[in-house]
Amino acid sequence: MSPSKIKNANHNPELKAALLEKQLSWKVVEQQAPRFIAEPATFNAHTVTLDADTTDVFAKHFDVVFPSIPDTSNIQPVKFQGDTQACTSFALASTIEDRLRLTEQVKLTVSAHYIHFCIAKLSLDSPWDLTYAMKYDVPDANFALSEPGDAQSLPAQCSVRKVAVSLKNISPVIGDIAARTALQKGPIIASMEDWEDFHKFYGGGIYRHASGGERQSHTIEVIGFDSESWIVKNSWGTSWGEGGLARIAFGECNLFKLAAFSFEPELI
């Protein structure tokens, strides 16, 4: 993919027309992101009712829906998964780091490559389903810290690496109210529908799907929410989105209708 550069929506007439027609104002930027591999349109979504009217949501659920807007200066750096399919491993490493930093005031860098090679036992070209990961692979796993050269030295060193973290109280999060409740205790990991316009062109603002019918499954860290959107932390580097973060409007991308989990990291 060509180097990232600011791209005027005029260079993409279909997207420009869709943004104007739907009165959307998110910023269009040509992004350098991992390969986009379109998947079938059918996703395994839970049937839950999303509250469309944010004001009503706040009125009905006053105890759990105060906006949870994180101090982004107090989270670990955005990761960069490169041109790999290891988004679940990178999102899990990032979520563990941020939960430790926000709840335990501990700064650690968890190895996403160790997770993918040694826990998932996959190559970087193979995706790791989030539900399978959290149900079967993660509960009994221990996590190693990042070391220089992990991408090259692993998986050969899986059996000798010192581990530092385990997870407890792994719980599914289904629906927007459950997500708001879980986020009061720290970031959570979630699957989403990654539309092509989000993947290739999102450069800031509150994202709502505008154009194109192709999408793929993607795993991200959700770090908070405001009155209109989920605040997510991606693993495509800081040149993507809003310094590596994104704001996704409530009800978009099937967030919290697909797999999502909260957990508590524990130092070993």
C-alpha positions in Angstrom: 0.0 0.0 0.0 1.3 3.5 -0.9 2.5 5.8 1.9 -0.1 7.4 4.1 -1.1 10.9 3.0 -3.9 13.4 3.5 -6.5 12.7 0.9 -9.3 15.1 0.0 -12.7 13.4 -0.4 -12.8 14.9 -3.9 -10.4 12.1 -4.9 -13.0 9.5 -3.9 -16.3 10.7 -5.5 -18.4 7.8 -4.1 -17.3 8.4 -0.5 -17.7 12.2 -0.9 -21.2 11.8 -2.2 -22.1 9.3 0.6 -20.8 11.7 3.3 -22.8 14.6 1.8 -25.9 12.5 1.4 -25.8 11.2 5.0 -24.6 14.5 6.4 -21.5 12.9 7.9 -18.5 14.9 8.8 -15.7 12.5 9.8 -12.3 13.3 8.3 -11.2 11.5 5.2 -7.6 10.4 5.1 -5.9 7.8 2.9 -4.5 5.4 5.5 -1.6 3.0 5.6 -3.2 0.0 7.3 -2.9 -3.8 7.2 -4.4 -5.6 4.2 -8.1 -5.3 4.0 -9.6 -8.8 3.4 -13.3 -8.7 2.8 -15.4 -11.3 4.4 -18.9 -12.6 3.8 -21.7 -10.2 4.8 -23.0 -12.6 7.5 -21.6 -12.0 10.9 -22.5 -13.9 14.1 -24.2 -10.9 15.9 -26.0 -11.2 19.2 -29.6 -10.0 19.2 -29.6 -7.1 21.6 -31.5 -3.8 21.6 -29.3 -0.7 21.2 -30.7 2.4 22.6 -30.8 4.8 19.7 -31.6 7.9 21.8 -28.6 8.7 23.9 -30.6 11.0 26.2 -33.0 8.3 27.0 -30.2 5.9 27.7 -28.7 8.4 30.2 -32.0 8.9 31.8 -32.8 5.2 32.2 -29.4 4.1 33.3 -28.2 7.0 35.3 -26.0 4.9 37.5 -23.8 3.3 34.8 -23.8 5.6 31.8 -21.8 8.7 32.9 -19.4 9.2 30.0 -16.1 7.4 30.7 -13.6 9.4 28.8 -10.1 8.2 29.5 -7.0 10.4 30.1 -5.1 9.4 26.9 -1.9 10.6 28.5 -2.3 7.8 31.0 -2.5 4.9 28.5 0.3 2.9 26.9 1.5 3.7 23.4 -0.6 2.6 20.4 0.7 -0.6 19.0 1.5 -1.3 15.3 0.6 -4.8 14.0 2.1 -4.2 10.6 0.7 -6.0 7.6 -0.4 -9.0 9.7 -3.7 -10.7 10.7 -2.8 -10.6 14.4 -5.2 -7.9 15.5 -6.6 -10.0 18.4 -3.2 -10.6 19.9 -2.2 -6.9 19.6 -5.6 -5.7 21.0 -5.3 -8.2 23.9 -1.7 -7.1 24.7 -2.8 -3.4 24.6 -5.9 -4.0 26.8 -3.8 -5.9 29.4 -1.3 -3.0 29.5 -3.9 -0.3 29.9 -5.9 -2.1 32.5 -2.7 -2.6 34.5 -1.7 1.0 34.1 -5.1 2.5 34.9 -6.1 0.3 37.7 -2.7 -0.8 39.2 -0.5 2.1 38.1 1.9 -0.4 36.6 3.6 0.2 33.3 4.4 -2.9 31.4 4.7 -3.7 27.7 3.1 -7.1 26.9 4.4 -9.0 23.9 1.7 -9.3 21.3 4.0 -11.7 19.3 4.3 -14.0 22.3 0.5 -14.1 22.5 0.1 -14.9 18.9 3.0 -17.4 18.5 3.0 -19.0 21.9 -0.6 -18.8 23.2 -2.6 -18.8 20.0 0.0 -20.9 18.2 -0.6 -19.2 15.0 1.4 -17.5 12.2 1.1 -13.8 11.7 -1.0 -14.4 8.6 -3.6 -16.3 10.6 -6.4 -14.5 12.4 -7.4 -15.5 16.0 -11.1 -15.5 16.7 -11.8 -13.5 19.8 -14.5 -15.8 21.2 -12.3 -18.9 20.8 -9.3 -17.1 22.2 -11.1 -16.0 25.4 -13.0 -19.2 25.9 -10.2 -21.8 25.2 -6.7 -20.3 24.9 -6.5 -17.4 27.3 -8.0 -18.6 30.6 -5.0 -20.9 31.5 -2.4 -18.8 29.8 0.4 -16.6 31.2 1.7 -13.6 29.3 5.3 -12.5 28.6 6.7 -9.0 28.4 7.9 -7.6 25.1 11.6 -8.0 24.2 13.5 -6.6 21.2 13.3 -9.0 18.2 10.2 -10.8 19.3 8.9 -11.1 15.8 12.1 -13.0 14.8 13.0 -14.9 18.0 9.5 -16.3 18.6 8.1 -19.0 18.5 11.5 -20.7 19.1 11.7 -19.1 22.6 8.2 -19.8 23.7 9.2 -22.4 26.3 11.9 -20.4 27.9 10.4 -16.9 28.1 9.6 -15.6 31.6 5.9 -14.7 32.0 4.6 -11.9 34.1 0.8 -11.6 33.8 -2.3 -13.9 33.9 -6.0 -13.0 33.5 -8.9 -13.6 35.9 -12.6 -12.9 35.9 -12.9 -13.2 32.1 -16.5 -12.2 31.3 -18.4 -11.7 28.0 -19.8 -8.2 27.4 -23.0 -8.1 25.4 -24.9 -5.0 24.6 -24.2 -1.3 25.0 -25.4 -1.0 28.6 -23.2 -3.9 29.7 -20.3 -2.3 27.9 -20.8 1.0 29.6 -20.9 -0.8 33.0 -17.8 -2.8 32.2 -15.9 0.3 31.1 -16.2 1.9 34.5 -13.6 -0.6 35.6 -11.2 -0.2 32.7 -10.7 -1.0 29.0 -12.3 -4.1 27.4 -11.5 -6.0 24.2 -14.1 -6.3 21.4 -14.7 -7.5 17.9 -16.2 -5.1 15.3 -17.2 -5.0 11.7 -14.4 -3.1 10.0 -15.9 -1.4 7.0 -13.6 -0.6 4.1 -14.2 3.2 4.4 -13.2 3.0 8.1 -10.2 0.8 7.4 -8.8 2.8 4.5 -10.1 6.4 5.0 -11.0 7.2 8.6 -8.9 10.2 9.8 -10.9 11.6 12.7 -14.3 12.6 14.0 -17.2 10.4 14.9 -17.3 7.5 12.5 -20.6 6.3 10.9 -20.5 3.9 7.9 -20.8 6.0 4.7 -19.9 4.0 1.7 -19.1 0.5 0.4 -20.5 -2.9 1.2 -17.3 -4.8 2.0 -16.2 -5.4 5.6 -14.0 -7.7 7.7 -13.9 -8.8 11.3 -11.4 -6.8 13.4 -10.5 -6.8 17.1 -9.8 -3.6 19.0 -9.5 -2.2 22.6 -12.4 -0.1 23.8 -11.1 2.5 26.3 -14.2 4.6 27.0 -17.2 6.4 25.6 -18.7 9.9 25.4 -22.2 11.0 24.8 -22.2 9.9 21.1 -19.6 7.3 20.6 -17.3 4.5 21.7 -13.6 5.5 22.1 -11.4 2.7 20.7 -7.7 2.1 20.5 -6.5 0.4 17.3 -3.3 -1.4 16.5 -2.4 0.3 13.2 0.0 2.9 14.6 -0.4 6.5 15.4 -0.7 7.8 11.8 -4.1 6.1 11.5 -7.2 7.8 12.8 -6.9 10.2 15.8 -3.3 9.3 16.8 -4.2 5.6 16.6 -7.6 6.1 18.3 -11.1 6.3 16.9 -14.6 7.4 17.9 -17.3 5.0 16.6 -20.9 6.2 16.9 -23.2 4.1 19.1 -24.9 1.4 17.0 -22.1 1.3 14.3 -19.9 -1.6 13.3 -21.9 -4.1 15.4 -19.8 -3.2 18.5 -21.0 -5.1 21.5 -23.3 -7.2 19.3 -20.3 -9.3 18.4 -17.8 -10.8 20.9 -16.4 -8.6 23.7 -14.8 -9.4 27.0 -13.8 -7.8 30.2 -11.1 -9.2 32.5 -8.7 -8.4 35.3 -5.0 -8.8 34.7 -2.9 -10.1 37.6 0.8 -9.9 38.1 2.6 -13.2 38.6 
